[in-house]
Amino acid sequence: MSQAIGLDHAGIVGRDLTALAAAFQALGFTLTPLARHAGGRTGNRCVMLRDGGYLELMSTVDGGISATLDRFLARHAGLHILALEIDDVAAVQGRLRLAFGSAPDVSHTDRAVDAADPDGPRARFALLTPPDPPEGRVHLIRHETREALWQDRFLGHANNAVALTEIVLEAPEPARTAAWFSRLAGRTVTPDQEGGYALQLPRGRVRILPGAEPRMVGVTLRTGDRNASIRRWLGEHEIAFRDDRDAVAVDIVGTSLRFTA
């Protein structure tokens, strides 16, 4: 299949990975151990979700330097990366050549899931990364070793989050941005109830809403218990939240994080 098949992950960037991880642990998330990207200048910890998708928390580590992360952070800390899952890299490349006149090269990445256990499970990916749009960075990704990341020990969260269902962008020209995403994903967009557009995928959606500045602004997660656990957790830990229609919403590291039933 040459179309995108779902939301893969949302990448949230901060200046200090320890502080970034602590902020998400305070919301009741279980995180993967520290993993280092190729070259070791950057690292991540992830929120893996049982029914699909994940959040990747990223920063430089051990004094490393990343021009890309510095560029993101010069704008703001928070959500800067959106990844769509694909299952046939060659077919997607062919479709992108027709849609855009060219296609990015395939890059292959390989890293230990736990930096403290270099001989343990390794995560392998194939990536297609087009030139960055104004809103941030977008990857098309195929997982080669899904079992390495979606381990049972990572999937239980005190807040009972179970799936990544939505990533929200703002754009000064939503129609132009939506058309680009439609060509990238190989799927049509439809009008959104808030005035922009929605890219509906077999698993999850991308919403492109009107905004003065092009940016990625929010993530929605589905819970497995109609939000009972996240409401209880936030109340017990005296964490401020707001009710947003059918969702519990929390602002964290420049990102609107919504939990829905």
FENPE-V133000 format. One record per residue. N is the residue number from 0. RES is the residue in one small letter. SS is DSSP state (~ for helix, > for strand, _ for the rest). PSI is psi as a letter, one per 30 degrees, with the letter a starting at -180 (NA if undefined). OMEGA is omega in radians with two decimals (none if undefined). Layout:
N RES SS PSI OMEGA
N RES SS PSI OMEGA
//
This chain:
0 m _ k -3.12
1 s _ f 3.14
2 q _ l 2.97
3 a _ k -3.04
4 i _ f 3.11
5 g > l 2.95
6 l > k 3.09
7 d > d 3.10
8 h > l 3.02
9 a > k -3.11
10 g > k -3.10
11 i > k -2.98
12 v > k 3.07
13 g _ l -3.13
14 r _ f -3.05
15 d _ j -3.05
16 l ~ e 3.12
17 t ~ e 3.13
18 a ~ e 3.13
19 l ~ e 3.13
20 a ~ e -3.12
21 a ~ e -3.14
22 a ~ e -3.13
23 f ~ e 3.04
24 q ~ e 3.12
25 a _ f 3.09
26 l _ g 3.07
27 g _ g 3.10
28 f _ k 2.93
29 t _ k -3.10
30 l _ l 2.98
31 t _ l 3.08
32 p _ l 3.05
33 l _ k 3.02
34 a > k 3.14
35 r > k 3.04
36 h _ l -3.14
37 a _ k -3.10
38 g _ f 3.04
39 g _ g -3.11
40 r _ f 3.14
41 t > l 3.13
42 g > l 3.13
43 n > l 2.84
44 r > k -2.96
45 c > l 2.97
46 v > j -3.12
47 m > k -3.02
48 l _ k -2.97
49 r _ e -3.04
50 d _ g 3.03
51 g _ k 3.08
52 g _ l 3.08
53 y > l 3.00
54 l > k 3.08
55 e > j 3.08
56 l > k -2.96
57 m > k 2.95
58 s > l 2.91
59 t > l -3.13
60 v _ l 3.05
61 d _ h 3.10
62 g _ g -3.14
63 g _ l -3.14
64 i _ k 3.08
65 s _ j 3.12
66 a ~ e -3.13
67 t ~ e -3.14
68 l ~ e 3.08
69 d ~ e 3.12
70 r ~ e 3.09
71 f ~ e -3.06
72 l ~ f 3.06
73 a ~ f 3.07
74 r ~ e 3.12
75 h _ l 2.94
76 a _ k 3.09
77 g > b -3.02
78 l > k -3.14
79 h > f -3.01
80 i > k 3.12
81 l > k 3.13
82 a > k 3.06
83 l > k -3.14
84 e > k 3.04
85 i _ l 3.14
86 d _ f 3.14
87 d _ j -3.01
88 v ~ e -3.11
89 a ~ e 3.13
90 a ~ e 3.12
91 v ~ e 3.09
92 q ~ e 3.12
93 g ~ e 3.13
94 r ~ e 3.14
95 l ~ e 3.09
96 r ~ e 3.11
97 l ~ e -3.06
98 a ~ e -3.02
99 f ~ f -3.07
100 g _ f 3.09
101 s _ l 3.13
102 a _ k 3.10
103 p _ l 3.03
104 d _ l 3.06
105 v > k 2.99
106 s > k 3.14
107 h > k 3.13
108 t > l -3.06
109 d > k 3.12
110 r > l 3.02
111 a > k 3.09
112 v _ e -3.14
113 d _ j -3.11
114 a _ f -3.14
115 a _ f -3.11
116 d _ i -3.05
117 p _ f 3.11
118 d _ g -3.13
119 g _ a -3.11
120 p _ k 3.12
121 r > k 3.09
122 a > k -3.14
123 r > k -3.08
124 f > l 2.87
125 a > k -3.02
126 l > k 2.88
127 l > k -3.08
128 t > j 3.11
129 p _ l 3.02
130 p _ k -3.05
131 d _ k 2.95
132 p _ l -3.11
133 p _ f -3.05
134 e _ f -3.11
135 g _ b 3.12
136 r > k -3.13
137 v > k 3.07
138 h > l 2.82
139 l > k -2.93
140 i > k 2.97
141 r > k 3.09
142 h > k 3.10
143 e _ f -3.09
144 t _ i -3.07
145 r ~ e -3.09
146 e ~ f -3.13
147 a ~ e -3.12
148 l ~ e -3.11
149 w _ i 3.08
150 q _ k -3.11
151 d ~ e -3.07
152 r ~ f -3.13
153 f ~ f -2.87
154 l ~ f 3.13
155 g _ k -3.12
156 h _ k -3.14
157 a _ f 3.12
158 n _ f 3.09
159 n _ h 2.99
160 a > k -3.06
161 v > f -3.09
162 a > k 2.97
163 l > j -3.04
164 t > f -2.99
165 e > k 2.93
166 i > k -3.03
167 v > k 3.06
168 l > l 2.93
169 e > k -3.10
170 a > k 3.09
171 p _ e 3.10
172 e _ i -3.05
173 p ~ e -3.11
174 a ~ e 3.13
175 r ~ e 3.13
176 t ~ e 3.14
177 a ~ e 3.12
178 a ~ e 3.11
179 w ~ e 3.12
180 f ~ e 3.13
181 s ~ e 3.11
182 r ~ e -3.12
183 l ~ e -3.06
184 a ~ f -3.08
185 g _ g -3.12
186 r _ l -3.12
187 t _ l 3.02
188 v > l 3.13
189 t > l 3.11
190 p > k 3.09
191 d _ k -3.09
192 q _ f -3.13
193 e _ g 2.98
194 g _ f 3.10
195 g _ b -3.08
196 y > l 3.10
197 a > k 3.01
198 l > j -3.09
199 q > k -3.14
200 l _ l 3.05
201 p _ f 3.06
202 r _ j 3.09
203 g _ a -3.13
204 r > l 2.99
205 v > k 3.10
206 r > k 3.13
207 i > j -3.02
208 l > l 3.10
209 p > k 3.11
210 g _ l -3.09
211 a _ f -3.06
212 e _ k 3.08
213 p _ j -3.10
214 r > l 2.99
215 m > k -2.95
216 v > f -3.00
217 g > l -3.13
218 v > k 3.05
219 t > k 3.09
220 l > k 3.03
221 r > k 3.07
222 t > l -3.09
223 g _ g -3.06
224 d _ h 3.11
225 r _ h 3.03
226 n _ g -3.11
227 a ~ e -3.07
228 s ~ e -3.12
229 i ~ e 3.09
230 r ~ e 3.13
231 r ~ e -3.12
232 w ~ e -3.12
233 l ~ e 3.11
234 g ~ e -3.12
235 e ~ e -3.10
236 h _ g 3.06
237 e _ h 3.12
238 i _ k -3.10
239 a _ k 3.06
240 f _ l 3.09
241 r > l 3.04
242 d > k -3.12
243 d > i -3.03
244 r _ c -3.09
245 d _ g -3.00
246 a > l 2.91
247 v > k -3.02
248 a > k 3.11
249 v > k 3.04
250 d > k -3.07
251 i > k 3.09
252 v _ h 3.07
253 g _ g -3.05
254 t > k 3.01
255 s > j -3.11
256 l > j -3.09
257 r > k 3.06
258 f > k 3.14
259 t > l 3.09
260 a _ NA none
//
